[in-house]
């Protein structure tokens, strides 16, 4: 029933992409952190994080004031599974 609440559920093209994508690759935050480390890239932050999510994250991880710990975000997502219901959108930089 959760999936019916997604705006992508109600058009054929979006539904295909959401559920039946032929080349879907699943990335977890720990895997993204490893890839960034392997390529000497720095995580800058997520785009368009809901202010309520930021408040909940800050309450759980008050020391992560820049919201840039992928380890913390991974733990947060494990406990709040709808946080990134569509996909991860984030910024990185090359050191």
Biotite code that builds the C-alpha atoms (Angstrom):
import biotite.structure as struc

atoms = struc.array([
    struc.Atom([0.000, 0.000, 0.000], chain_id="A", res_id=1, res_name="UNK", atom_name="CA", element="C"),
    struc.Atom([2.938, 2.341, 0.567], chain_id="A", res_id=2, res_name="UNK", atom_name="CA", element="C"),
    struc.Atom([3.754, 2.393, -3.115], chain_id="A", res_id=3, res_name="UNK", atom_name="CA", element="C"),
    struc.Atom([0.299, 3.750, -4.020], chain_id="A", res_id=4, res_name="UNK", atom_name="CA", element="C"),
    struc.Atom([1.178, 6.922, -2.107], chain_id="A", res_id=5, res_name="UNK", atom_name="CA", element="C"),
    struc.Atom([4.046, 7.659, -4.493], chain_id="A", res_id=6, res_name="UNK", atom_name="CA", element="C"),
    struc.Atom([3.279, 10.220, -7.174], chain_id="A", res_id=7, res_name="UNK", atom_name="CA", element="C"),
    struc.Atom([5.156, 7.909, -9.560], chain_id="A", res_id=8, res_name="UNK", atom_name="CA", element="C"),
    struc.Atom([2.522, 5.214, -9.152], chain_id="A", res_id=9, res_name="UNK", atom_name="CA", element="C"),
    struc.Atom([-0.135, 6.984, -11.204], chain_id="A", res_id=10, res_name="UNK", atom_name="CA", element="C"),
    struc.Atom([1.404, 7.280, -14.665], chain_id="A", res_id=11, res_name="UNK", atom_name="CA", element="C"),
    struc.Atom([2.532, 4.355, -16.805], chain_id="A", res_id=12, res_name="UNK", atom_name="CA", element="C"),
    struc.Atom([5.984, 5.736, -17.606], chain_id="A", res_id=13, res_name="UNK", atom_name="CA", element="C"),
    struc.Atom([6.714, 6.619, -13.986], chain_id="A", res_id=14, res_name="UNK", atom_name="CA", element="C"),
    struc.Atom([5.348, 3.304, -12.732], chain_id="A", res_id=15, res_name="UNK", atom_name="CA", element="C"),
    struc.Atom([7.579, 1.393, -15.153], chain_id="A", res_id=16, res_name="UNK", atom_name="CA", element="C"),
    struc.Atom([10.569, 3.335, -13.885], chain_id="A", res_id=17, res_name="UNK", atom_name="CA", element="C"),
    struc.Atom([9.535, 2.885, -10.263], chain_id="A", res_id=18, res_name="UNK", atom_name="CA", element="C"),
    struc.Atom([8.819, -0.851, -10.283], chain_id="A", res_id=19, res_name="UNK", atom_name="CA", element="C"),
    struc.Atom([9.818, -2.469, -13.560], chain_id="A", res_id=20, res_name="UNK", atom_name="CA", element="C"),
    struc.Atom([13.003, -0.638, -14.541], chain_id="A", res_id=21, res_name="UNK", atom_name="CA", element="C"),
    struc.Atom([15.133, -3.011, -16.618], chain_id="A", res_id=22, res_name="UNK", atom_name="CA", element="C"),
    struc.Atom([18.497, -1.611, -15.568], chain_id="A", res_id=23, res_name="UNK", atom_name="CA", element="C"),
    struc.Atom([17.791, -0.720, -11.982], chain_id="A", res_id=24, res_name="UNK", atom_name="CA", element="C"),
    struc.Atom([20.862, -0.593, -9.754], chain_id="A", res_id=25, res_name="UNK", atom_name="CA", element="C"),
    struc.Atom([20.358, -0.510, -6.018], chain_id="A", res_id=26, res_name="UNK", atom_name="CA", element="C"),
    struc.Atom([22.808, 1.577, -4.055], chain_id="A", res_id=27, res_name="UNK", atom_name="CA", element="C"),
    struc.Atom([22.909, 1.788, -0.282], chain_id="A", res_id=28, res_name="UNK", atom_name="CA", element="C"),
    struc.Atom([24.461, 4.642, 1.636], chain_id="A", res_id=29, res_name="UNK", atom_name="CA", element="C"),
    struc.Atom([27.339, 2.427, 2.876], chain_id="A", res_id=30, res_name="UNK", atom_name="CA", element="C"),
    struc.Atom([28.045, 1.427, -0.740], chain_id="A", res_id=31, res_name="UNK", atom_name="CA", element="C"),
    struc.Atom([27.944, 5.065, -1.862], chain_id="A", res_id=32, res_name="UNK", atom_name="CA", element="C"),
    struc.Atom([30.344, 5.970, 0.967], chain_id="A", res_id=33, res_name="UNK", atom_name="CA", element="C"),
    struc.Atom([32.745, 3.247, -0.209], chain_id="A", res_id=34, res_name="UNK", atom_name="CA", element="C"),
    struc.Atom([32.559, 4.393, -3.832], chain_id="A", res_id=35, res_name="UNK", atom_name="CA", element="C"),
    struc.Atom([33.226, 7.989, -2.820], chain_id="A", res_id=36, res_name="UNK", atom_name="CA", element="C"),
    struc.Atom([36.186, 6.876, -0.719], chain_id="A", res_id=37, res_name="UNK", atom_name="CA", element="C"),
    struc.Atom([37.570, 4.695, -3.521], chain_id="A", res_id=38, res_name="UNK", atom_name="CA", element="C"),
    struc.Atom([37.506, 7.642, -5.922], chain_id="A", res_id=39, res_name="UNK", atom_name="CA", element="C"),
    struc.Atom([38.708, 10.226, -3.391], chain_id="A", res_id=40, res_name="UNK", atom_name="CA", element="C"),
    struc.Atom([35.429, 12.152, -3.519], chain_id="A", res_id=41, res_name="UNK", atom_name="CA", element="C"),
    struc.Atom([33.858, 14.093, -0.670], chain_id="A", res_id=42, res_name="UNK", atom_name="CA", element="C"),
    struc.Atom([30.173, 14.024, 0.141], chain_id="A", res_id=43, res_name="UNK", atom_name="CA", element="C"),
    struc.Atom([28.849, 17.594, 0.393], chain_id="A", res_id=44, res_name="UNK", atom_name="CA", element="C"),
    struc.Atom([25.213, 16.890, 1.165], chain_id="A", res_id=45, res_name="UNK", atom_name="CA", element="C"),
    struc.Atom([21.806, 15.823, -0.033], chain_id="A", res_id=46, res_name="UNK", atom_name="CA", element="C"),
    struc.Atom([19.627, 18.045, -2.217], chain_id="A", res_id=47, res_name="UNK", atom_name="CA", element="C"),
    struc.Atom([16.115, 18.963, -1.176], chain_id="A", res_id=48, res_name="UNK", atom_name="CA", element="C"),
    struc.Atom([15.935, 17.273, 2.213], chain_id="A", res_id=49, res_name="UNK", atom_name="CA", element="C"),
    struc.Atom([12.610, 17.913, 3.874], chain_id="A", res_id=50, res_name="UNK", atom_name="CA", element="C"),
    struc.Atom([12.986, 20.273, 6.893], chain_id="A", res_id=51, res_name="UNK", atom_name="CA", element="C"),
    struc.Atom([11.128, 17.778, 9.111], chain_id="A", res_id=52, res_name="UNK", atom_name="CA", element="C"),
    struc.Atom([13.634, 15.070, 8.136], chain_id="A", res_id=53, res_name="UNK", atom_name="CA", element="C"),
    struc.Atom([16.500, 17.449, 8.960], chain_id="A", res_id=54, res_name="UNK", atom_name="CA", element="C"),
    struc.Atom([15.015, 18.144, 12.395], chain_id="A", res_id=55, res_name="UNK", atom_name="CA", element="C"),
    struc.Atom([14.609, 14.428, 13.109], chain_id="A", res_id=56, res_name="UNK", atom_name="CA", element="C"),
    struc.Atom([18.156, 13.756, 11.879], chain_id="A", res_id=57, res_name="UNK", atom_name="CA", element="C"),
    struc.Atom([19.541, 16.597, 14.035], chain_id="A", res_id=58, res_name="UNK", atom_name="CA", element="C"),
    struc.Atom([17.741, 15.254, 17.087], chain_id="A", res_id=59, res_name="UNK", atom_name="CA", element="C"),
    struc.Atom([19.320, 11.841, 16.551], chain_id="A", res_id=60, res_name="UNK", atom_name="CA", element="C"),
    struc.Atom([22.783, 13.084, 15.489], chain_id="A", res_id=61, res_name="UNK", atom_name="CA", element="C"),
    struc.Atom([23.290, 16.520, 17.097], chain_id="A", res_id=62, res_name="UNK", atom_name="CA", element="C"),
    struc.Atom([27.058, 16.466, 16.425], chain_id="A", res_id=63, res_name="UNK", atom_name="CA", element="C"),
    struc.Atom([26.535, 16.101, 12.650], chain_id="A", res_id=64, res_name="UNK", atom_name="CA", element="C"),
    struc.Atom([25.727, 19.793, 12.153], chain_id="A", res_id=65, res_name="UNK", atom_name="CA", element="C"),
    struc.Atom([26.636, 19.720, 8.447], chain_id="A", res_id=66, res_name="UNK", atom_name="CA", element="C"),
    struc.Atom([24.427, 16.679, 7.691], chain_id="A", res_id=67, res_name="UNK", atom_name="CA", element="C"),
    struc.Atom([27.338, 15.024, 5.881], chain_id="A", res_id=68, res_name="UNK", atom_name="CA", element="C"),
    struc.Atom([27.952, 11.723, 7.656], chain_id="A", res_id=69, res_name="UNK", atom_name="CA", element="C"),
    struc.Atom([26.817, 8.957, 5.327], chain_id="A", res_id=70, res_name="UNK", atom_name="CA", element="C"),
    struc.Atom([27.231, 6.532, 8.213], chain_id="A", res_id=71, res_name="UNK", atom_name="CA", element="C"),
    struc.Atom([24.699, 8.556, 10.220], chain_id="A", res_id=72, res_name="UNK", atom_name="CA", element="C"),
    struc.Atom([22.378, 8.909, 7.236], chain_id="A", res_id=73, res_name="UNK", atom_name="CA", element="C"),
    struc.Atom([22.538, 5.149, 6.686], chain_id="A", res_id=74, res_name="UNK", atom_name="CA", element="C"),
    struc.Atom([21.532, 4.496, 10.281], chain_id="A", res_id=75, res_name="UNK", atom_name="CA", element="C"),
    struc.Atom([18.813, 7.147, 10.048], chain_id="A", res_id=76, res_name="UNK", atom_name="CA", element="C"),
    struc.Atom([17.438, 5.628, 6.847], chain_id="A", res_id=77, res_name="UNK", atom_name="CA", element="C"),
    struc.Atom([17.372, 2.153, 8.426], chain_id="A", res_id=78, res_name="UNK", atom_name="CA", element="C"),
    struc.Atom([15.036, 3.542, 11.077], chain_id="A", res_id=79, res_name="UNK", atom_name="CA", element="C"),
    struc.Atom([13.110, 5.898, 8.748], chain_id="A", res_id=80, res_name="UNK", atom_name="CA", element="C"),
    struc.Atom([12.682, 3.880, 5.584], chain_id="A", res_id=81, res_name="UNK", atom_name="CA", element="C"),
    struc.Atom([10.717, 6.524, 3.647], chain_id="A", res_id=82, res_name="UNK", atom_name="CA", element="C"),
    struc.Atom([13.436, 9.168, 3.944], chain_id="A", res_id=83, res_name="UNK", atom_name="CA", element="C"),
    struc.Atom([14.751, 8.563, 0.422], chain_id="A", res_id=84, res_name="UNK", atom_name="CA", element="C"),
    struc.Atom([11.701, 6.901, -1.097], chain_id="A", res_id=85, res_name="UNK", atom_name="CA", element="C"),
    struc.Atom([12.479, 8.049, -4.640], chain_id="A", res_id=86, res_name="UNK", atom_name="CA", element="C"),
    struc.Atom([16.250, 8.178, -4.916], chain_id="A", res_id=87, res_name="UNK", atom_name="CA", element="C"),
    struc.Atom([19.357, 9.715, -3.437], chain_id="A", res_id=88, res_name="UNK", atom_name="CA", element="C"),
    struc.Atom([20.120, 13.197, -4.791], chain_id="A", res_id=89, res_name="UNK", atom_name="CA", element="C"),
    struc.Atom([23.374, 14.569, -3.492], chain_id="A", res_id=90, res_name="UNK", atom_name="CA", element="C"),
    struc.Atom([26.421, 16.702, -4.194], chain_id="A", res_id=91, res_name="UNK", atom_name="CA", element="C"),
    struc.Atom([30.038, 15.578, -4.098], chain_id="A", res_id=92, res_name="UNK", atom_name="CA", element="C"),
    struc.Atom([33.385, 17.170, -4.835], chain_id="A", res_id=93, res_name="UNK", atom_name="CA", element="C"),
    struc.Atom([36.807, 15.983, -5.885], chain_id="A", res_id=94, res_name="UNK", atom_name="CA", element="C"),
    struc.Atom([39.546, 16.685, -3.375], chain_id="A", res_id=95, res_name="UNK", atom_name="CA", element="C"),
])
